Each structure stands twice: as structure tokens, then as C-alpha cells.
Amino acid sequence: MITVSKSQLKAKMLEYFRRVEQTGEELIVTNNRAPVLKVIPIGDKKDVAEVFADMRGKVKYYDDILTPETDEWGEV
């Protein structure tokens, strides 16, 4: 994690942004030594199958998954 003051960021913003982009490291911006902003790189979009791949075959559901839950949660 990179920490930088607002004044340092202002002077070298492009340099810091490139570093975040290249390394994937978070950038914390401070004001009077207190964190005020967090800059993070946008990750690659993943499809649902990829996100839940490690869960495939591990989740067990014993009821019918298509049964409405309005009794439990009430009507919306």
C-alpha cells in the first residue's frame, strides 16, 4: 500500500497513478496525516462461472430453490 499526502500527490499525480496501474497496489491519500482517499485499480471483469468456480460442487441446498420466500420475508 502506497501512502502519500495531498501535496505530494498533486506534484506527482501521474507518476503515482501509473504505479497503481502497473503494480495493482492501493494508494492512500492523506490530509494532515489522516487518510481521506483510497485509489485502487479497476480489476478485470470476471464472469459468474469464474467468480464461483471454487464453490462448484460444494454448496448443498435441500429445499426447492424455486420456492417463493414471501412467507418468511413478507410481501414487498
N, CA and C atoms as a LAMMPS dump frame, in Angstrom:
ITEM: TIMESTEP
0
ITEM: NUMBER OF ATOMS
228
ITEM: BOX BOUNDS ff ff ff
-5.0000000000000000e+02 5.0000000000000000e+02
-5.0000000000000000e+02 5.0000000000000000e+02
-5.0000000000000000e+02 5.0000000000000000e+02
ITEM: ATOMS id mol type element x y z
1 1 1 N 0.85 -1.174 0
2 1 2 C 0 0 0
3 1 3 C 0.897 1.239 0
4 2 1 N 0.593 2.139 -0.894
5 2 2 C 1.326 3.392 -1.019
6 2 3 C 0.553 4.464 -0.26
7 3 1 N 1.244 5.247 0.554
8 3 2 C 0.612 6.354 1.263
9 3 3 C 1.286 7.64 0.831
10 4 1 N 0.475 8.641 0.509
11 4 2 C 1.002 9.913 0.022
12 4 3 C 0.103 11.046 0.502
13 5 1 N 0.73 12.189 0.787
14 5 2 C -0.059 13.36 1.191
15 5 3 C -0.675 14.014 -0.048
16 6 1 N -1.669 14.84 0.184
17 6 2 C -2.317 15.525 -0.935
18 6 3 C -1.316 16.364 -1.72
19 7 1 N -0.429 17.046 -1.025
20 7 2 C 0.537 17.904 -1.714
21 7 3 C 1.52 17.083 -2.544
22 8 1 N 1.965 15.932 -2.039
23 8 2 C 2.852 15.074 -2.814
24 8 3 C 2.126 14.518 -4.042
25 9 1 N 0.884 14.136 -3.841
26 9 2 C 0.099 13.6 -4.944
27 9 3 C -0.085 14.652 -6.034
28 10 1 N -0.354 15.885 -5.615
29 10 2 C -0.556 16.959 -6.584
30 10 3 C 0.691 17.15 -7.446
31 11 1 N 1.855 17.065 -6.836
32 11 2 C 3.107 17.291 -7.555
33 11 3 C 3.451 16.144 -8.505
34 12 1 N 3.058 14.902 -8.151
35 12 2 C 3.465 13.744 -8.948
36 12 3 C 2.301 12.785 -9.215
37 13 1 N 1.135 13.348 -9.481
38 13 2 C -0.057 12.525 -9.614
39 13 3 C 0.063 11.46 -10.699
40 14 1 N 0.519 11.82 -11.867
41 14 2 C 0.622 10.869 -12.966
42 14 3 C 1.559 9.717 -12.604
43 15 1 N 2.652 10.026 -11.952
44 15 2 C 3.612 9.003 -11.519
45 15 3 C 2.958 8.013 -10.548
46 16 1 N 2.208 8.526 -9.589
47 16 2 C 1.528 7.654 -8.621
48 16 3 C 0.44 6.817 -9.296
49 17 1 N -0.326 7.443 -10.196
50 17 2 C -1.38 6.705 -10.889
51 17 3 C -0.794 5.582 -11.746
52 18 1 N 0.31 5.852 -12.411
53 18 2 C 0.953 4.806 -13.216
54 18 3 C 1.432 3.657 -12.341
55 19 1 N 1.946 3.995 -11.179
56 19 2 C 2.422 2.951 -10.255
57 19 3 C 1.265 2.058 -9.794
58 20 1 N 0.141 2.676 -9.455
59 20 2 C -1.048 1.911 -9.051
60 20 3 C -1.494 1.021 -10.204
61 21 1 N -1.512 1.565 -11.395
62 21 2 C -1.95 0.814 -12.571
63 21 3 C -1.024 -0.368 -12.864
64 22 1 N 0.277 -0.165 -12.738
65 22 2 C 1.238 -1.21 -13.075
66 22 3 C 1.35 -2.285 -12.005
67 23 1 N 1.311 -1.89 -10.729
68 23 2 C 1.532 -2.85 -9.647
69 23 3 C 0.244 -3.403 -9.056
70 24 1 N -0.874 -2.694 -9.235
71 24 2 C -2.124 -3.108 -8.622
72 24 3 C -2.199 -2.738 -7.151
73 25 1 N -1.222 -2.016 -6.672
74 25 2 C -1.155 -1.602 -5.27
75 25 3 C -2.15 -0.468 -4.999
76 26 1 N -2.711 -0.445 -3.801
77 26 2 C -3.621 0.632 -3.413
78 26 3 C -2.829 1.889 -3.075
79 27 1 N -3.442 3.04 -3.308
80 27 2 C -2.847 4.328 -2.978
81 27 3 C -3.744 5.007 -1.955
82 28 1 N -3.201 5.32 -0.787
83 28 2 C -3.936 6.036 0.26
84 28 3 C -3.457 7.481 0.258
85 29 1 N -4.399 8.409 0.147
86 29 2 C -4.081 9.832 0.156
87 29 3 C -4.441 10.381 1.522
88 30 1 N -3.508 11.154 2.092
89 30 2 C -3.722 11.688 3.439
90 30 3 C -3.845 13.208 3.423
91 31 1 N -4.528 13.693 4.452
92 31 2 C -4.628 15.122 4.701
93 31 3 C -4.298 15.313 6.176
94 32 1 N -3.23 16.025 6.467
95 32 2 C -2.741 16.175 7.842
96 32 3 C -2.545 14.804 8.509
97 33 1 N -1.956 13.891 7.743
98 33 2 C -1.617 12.523 8.177
99 33 3 C -2.821 11.61 8.408
100 34 1 N -4.022 12.088 8.133
101 34 2 C -5.216 11.257 8.269
102 34 3 C -5.642 10.789 6.873
103 35 1 N -5.916 9.504 6.703
104 35 2 C -6.332 9.01 5.394
105 35 3 C -7.693 9.585 4.991
106 36 1 N -7.761 10.065 3.747
107 36 2 C -9.011 10.653 3.259
108 36 3 C -9.495 10.023 1.951
109 37 1 N -8.613 9.413 1.183
110 37 2 C -8.988 8.804 -0.094
111 37 3 C -8.234 7.496 -0.295
112 38 1 N -8.857 6.584 -1.028
113 38 2 C -8.171 5.361 -1.428
114 38 3 C -8.355 5.2 -2.93
115 39 1 N -7.254 5.047 -3.635
116 39 2 C -7.282 4.844 -5.081
117 39 3 C -6.899 3.396 -5.332
118 40 1 N -7.772 2.671 -6.035
119 40 2 C -7.498 1.275 -6.343
120 40 3 C -7.68 1.048 -7.836
121 41 1 N -6.921 0.121 -8.403
122 41 2 C -7.092 -0.152 -9.829
123 41 3 C -8.4 -0.904 -10.069
124 42 1 N -8.974 -0.688 -11.227
125 42 2 C -10.174 -1.426 -11.606
126 42 3 C -9.72 -2.796 -12.086
127 43 1 N -10.271 -3.833 -11.478
128 43 2 C -9.892 -5.183 -11.854
129 43 3 C -10.572 -5.62 -13.136
130 44 1 N -10.074 -6.698 -13.691
131 44 2 C -10.7 -7.268 -14.878
132 44 3 C -12.059 -7.831 -14.5
133 45 1 N -13.01 -7.653 -15.373
134 45 2 C -14.334 -8.205 -15.12
135 45 3 C -14.275 -9.708 -15.323
136 46 1 N -14.914 -10.434 -14.419
137 46 2 C -14.946 -11.879 -14.493
138 46 3 C -16.392 -12.323 -14.652
139 47 1 N -16.585 -13.424 -15.362
140 47 2 C -17.942 -13.928 -15.488
141 47 3 C -18.321 -14.705 -14.225
142 48 1 N -19.593 -14.962 -14.069
143 48 2 C -20.117 -15.598 -12.862
144 48 3 C -19.476 -16.967 -12.632
145 49 1 N -19.311 -17.748 -13.683
146 49 2 C -18.723 -19.083 -13.546
147 49 3 C -17.305 -19.006 -12.982
148 50 1 N -16.549 -18.014 -13.398
149 50 2 C -15.176 -17.857 -12.91
150 50 3 C -15.145 -17.412 -11.446
151 51 1 N -16.039 -16.499 -11.082
152 51 2 C -16.073 -15.992 -9.713
153 51 3 C -16.422 -17.094 -8.724
154 52 1 N -17.37 -17.957 -9.089
155 52 2 C -17.833 -19 -8.173
156 52 3 C -17.254 -20.376 -8.482
157 53 1 N -16.206 -20.438 -9.276
158 53 2 C -15.628 -21.723 -9.678
159 53 3 C -15.191 -22.561 -8.482
160 54 1 N -14.623 -21.951 -7.46
161 54 2 C -14.148 -22.717 -6.302
162 54 3 C -15.297 -23.239 -5.439
163 55 1 N -16.507 -22.74 -5.643
164 55 2 C -17.67 -23.194 -4.877
165 55 3 C -18.434 -24.317 -5.576
166 56 1 N -18.148 -24.537 -6.867
167 56 2 C -18.886 -25.544 -7.644
168 56 3 C -18.772 -26.913 -6.98
169 57 1 N -19.917 -27.51 -6.727
170 57 2 C -19.966 -28.838 -6.135
171 57 3 C -19.852 -28.858 -4.616
172 58 1 N -19.694 -27.696 -3.979
173 58 2 C -19.527 -27.636 -2.527
174 58 3 C -20.776 -27.129 -1.801
175 59 1 N -21.675 -26.479 -2.507
176 59 2 C -22.867 -25.91 -1.893
177 59 3 C -24.007 -26.92 -1.989
178 60 1 N -24.68 -27.151 -0.866
179 60 2 C -25.81 -28.07 -0.853
180 60 3 C -27.052 -27.311 -0.414
181 61 1 N -28.124 -27.499 -1.153
182 61 2 C -29.392 -26.859 -0.838
183 61 3 C -30.442 -27.957 -0.835
184 62 1 N -31.139 -28.129 0.24
185 62 2 C -32.018 -29.276 0.405
186 62 3 C -33.477 -29.014 0.031
187 63 1 N -33.889 -27.769 -0.085
188 63 2 C -35.252 -27.446 -0.479
189 63 3 C -35.278 -27.087 -1.963
190 64 1 N -36.477 -26.917 -2.485
191 64 2 C -36.631 -26.488 -3.868
192 64 3 C -36.209 -25.026 -3.955
193 65 1 N -35.2 -24.725 -4.759
194 65 2 C -34.678 -23.35 -4.821
195 65 3 C -35.644 -22.386 -5.499
196 66 1 N -36.669 -22.916 -6.155
197 66 2 C -37.644 -22.054 -6.829
198 66 3 C -38.847 -21.728 -5.959
199 67 1 N -38.886 -22.229 -4.724
200 67 2 C -39.99 -21.957 -3.81
201 67 3 C -39.941 -20.495 -3.37
202 68 1 N -41.045 -19.752 -3.502
203 68 2 C -41.053 -18.341 -3.07
204 68 3 C -40.808 -18.223 -1.565
205 69 1 N -40.152 -17.182 -1.152
206 69 2 C -39.829 -16.948 0.253
207 69 3 C -40.683 -15.825 0.845
208 70 1 N -41.833 -15.543 0.245
209 70 2 C -42.666 -14.431 0.722
210 70 3 C -43.205 -14.675 2.115
211 71 1 N -43.417 -15.932 2.506
212 71 2 C -43.9 -16.21 3.855
213 71 3 C -42.857 -15.796 4.887
214 72 1 N -41.621 -16.09 4.585
215 72 2 C -40.534 -15.772 5.523
216 72 3 C -40.21 -14.289 5.57
217 73 1 N -40.19 -13.638 4.404
218 73 2 C -39.757 -12.251 4.327
219 73 3 C -40.895 -11.266 4.17
220 74 1 N -42.072 -11.722 3.849
221 74 2 C -43.19 -10.808 3.655
222 74 3 C -43.239 -10.285 2.236
223 75 1 N -44.376 -9.752 1.863
224 75 2 C -44.547 -9.187 0.519
225 75 3 C -43.792 -7.866 0.42
226 76 1 N -43.285 -7.575 -0.753
227 76 2 C -42.552 -6.323 -0.979
228 76 3 C -43.463 -5.317 -1.613
